Amino acid sequence: METSDKPAKIAFSEENERRFQRLLPHYPNREAAMIPALHLLLEQYGFVSREVMAYVAERLEVPLSKVLAVASFYTMLNMERVGRYHIQVCRTLSCALRGSEEILAHLEKRLGIKAGETTPDGKFTLSTVECLASCGTGPVLQINRDQYEESLTVEKIDAILDRLP
């Protein structure tokens, strides 16, 4: 059986279709619901493929080029499959001044990958991102979309990685 990163047919799950229908009235027009619609499918499929973008364009009745522009602008809309743990290191000035380059170098060494890569076992993807809005507690990183780690040191990074199953 051949496997692929792309689902055979893109569509909202039943639950996400209900969520999509509930969110539409909260926006002045269908196009304005683009990011929430993309987030629903990101949760469902794990990344925003070209097929996902085409589906959103069709459902919102907007040109595919608009969806592509939005999806490619926002780094939180992963356009490729990421590892089970997507580690995103802030690289903006505040974090850089507080040591984010050292943190990134340590992560690359410890994981055996460079920023933009995924470990061969699919467990970790390492990325650099723009501001994670925690400038006063940098360097900071985000794991997946819900875990923030601040005031990082090499020792803290090792402890974080050690506790991930």
C-alpha positions as CSV (number, residue, x, y, z in Angstrom):
1,M,0.0,0.0,0.0
2,E,1.4,3.4,-1.0
3,T,1.3,6.1,1.6
4,S,1.5,9.8,1.0
5,D,1.6,13.0,3.0
6,K,-1.5,14.2,1.2
7,P,-5.0,12.9,2.1
8,A,-7.0,11.5,-0.9
9,K,-9.8,14.0,-0.6
10,I,-9.7,17.2,1.4
11,A,-12.8,18.0,3.4
12,F,-13.7,19.2,6.8
13,S,-14.4,16.5,9.3
14,E,-18.0,16.5,10.6
15,E,-16.9,18.4,13.7
16,N,-14.8,20.9,11.8
17,E,-17.7,21.5,9.4
18,R,-19.8,22.4,12.3
19,R,-17.1,24.7,13.7
20,F,-16.6,26.2,10.3
21,Q,-20.4,27.0,10.0
22,R,-20.4,28.5,13.5
23,L,-17.4,30.8,12.8
24,L,-18.7,32.3,9.5
25,P,-21.3,34.6,11.0
26,H,-18.5,36.2,13.1
27,Y,-16.8,37.7,10.1
28,P,-17.9,40.6,7.8
29,N,-17.4,38.4,4.7
30,R,-16.2,34.9,3.9
31,E,-12.7,35.9,3.0
32,A,-12.2,37.3,6.5
33,A,-12.7,33.7,7.8
34,M,-9.6,32.4,5.9
35,I,-7.2,32.1,8.8
36,P,-9.6,30.3,11.1
37,A,-10.6,28.0,8.3
38,L,-7.0,27.2,7.6
39,H,-6.4,26.5,11.3
40,L,-9.3,24.0,11.4
41,L,-7.7,22.1,8.5
42,L,-4.2,22.4,10.0
43,E,-5.5,20.8,13.2
44,Q,-7.2,18.1,11.1
45,Y,-4.4,17.3,8.6
46,G,-1.3,18.4,10.4
47,F,-0.2,20.8,7.7
48,V,-1.6,23.2,5.0
49,S,-1.0,21.5,1.7
50,R,-1.8,23.0,-1.7
51,E,-4.9,20.8,-1.7
52,V,-6.0,22.2,1.7
53,M,-5.5,25.7,0.3
54,A,-7.6,24.9,-2.8
55,Y,-10.4,23.5,-0.6
56,V,-10.4,26.7,1.6
57,A,-10.4,28.9,-1.6
58,E,-13.4,26.9,-2.9
59,R,-15.3,27.0,0.4
60,L,-14.7,30.7,0.9
61,E,-15.2,31.6,-2.7
62,V,-11.9,33.4,-3.0
63,P,-9.0,33.0,-5.5
64,L,-6.5,30.3,-4.6
65,S,-3.8,33.0,-4.9
66,K,-5.2,34.8,-1.9
67,V,-5.2,31.7,0.2
68,L,-1.6,30.9,-0.9
69,A,-0.5,34.4,0.0
70,V,-2.0,34.2,3.5
71,A,-0.8,30.6,4.2
72,S,2.8,31.4,3.0
73,F,2.9,34.6,5.1
74,Y,2.1,33.1,8.5
75,T,4.7,30.7,9.9
76,M,2.2,29.1,12.2
77,L,0.4,27.7,9.1
78,N,2.8,24.8,8.4
79,M,2.9,24.2,4.7
80,E,4.8,20.9,5.1
81,R,4.4,18.1,7.6
82,V,6.3,18.7,10.8
83,G,7.5,16.3,13.5
84,R,5.4,15.3,16.6
85,Y,7.2,18.2,18.4
86,H,7.6,21.3,16.3
87,I,10.2,23.4,18.2
88,Q,10.2,27.0,17.0
89,V,13.0,29.3,18.3
90,C,12.4,33.0,18.2
91,R,15.2,34.7,16.3
92,T,14.2,38.4,16.5
93,L,16.5,41.0,18.1
94,S,15.4,40.8,21.7
95,C,15.9,37.0,21.8
96,A,19.1,37.2,19.8
97,L,20.6,39.7,22.2
98,R,19.7,37.3,25.1
99,G,21.2,34.2,23.5
100,S,18.8,32.6,21.0
101,E,21.7,31.8,18.6
102,E,23.4,29.7,21.3
103,I,20.0,28.0,22.1
104,L,19.5,27.2,18.4
105,A,23.0,25.9,18.0
106,H,22.5,23.6,21.0
107,L,19.2,22.3,19.7
108,E,20.8,21.6,16.3
109,K,23.6,19.7,17.9
110,R,21.4,17.8,20.3
111,L,18.8,16.9,17.7
112,G,21.3,16.2,14.9
113,I,19.4,18.5,12.5
114,K,19.5,22.1,11.3
115,A,16.7,24.7,11.5
116,G,14.1,23.8,8.8
117,E,14.7,20.0,9.2
118,T,12.9,17.1,10.8
119,T,14.6,14.3,12.6
120,P,14.6,11.0,10.6
121,D,12.2,9.4,13.1
122,G,9.7,12.3,12.6
123,K,9.8,13.2,16.3
124,F,11.2,16.7,16.1
125,T,11.1,19.6,13.6
126,L,13.3,22.6,14.3
127,S,12.4,26.0,13.0
128,T,13.2,29.6,13.5
129,V,10.4,32.1,13.7
130,E,9.8,35.8,14.1
131,C,8.7,37.3,17.4
132,L,6.8,35.0,19.8
133,A,5.8,38.1,21.9
134,S,7.8,37.3,24.9
135,C,10.7,39.8,24.5
136,G,11.2,40.4,28.2
137,T,11.8,36.7,28.9
138,G,13.9,35.7,25.9
139,P,15.3,33.7,24.6
140,V,12.0,31.9,24.0
141,L,10.7,28.9,22.0
142,Q,7.4,27.4,21.3
143,I,6.7,23.7,21.1
144,N,3.8,22.9,18.8
145,R,1.2,25.6,19.1
146,D,0.6,25.6,22.8
147,Q,3.7,25.3,24.9
148,Y,6.0,28.3,25.5
149,E,9.4,28.0,27.2
150,E,11.0,31.3,28.3
151,S,14.3,32.5,29.8
152,L,16.1,29.6,28.1
153,T,19.5,28.2,28.9
154,V,21.3,25.2,27.5
155,E,20.4,23.4,30.7
156,K,16.8,24.2,30.4
157,I,16.8,23.0,26.8
158,D,18.2,19.7,27.9
159,A,15.6,19.3,30.6
160,I,12.8,20.2,28.2
161,L,14.0,17.6,25.6
162,D,14.5,15.0,28.3
163,R,10.9,15.2,29.4
164,L,9.3,14.9,25.9
165,P,8.2,11.3,25.4
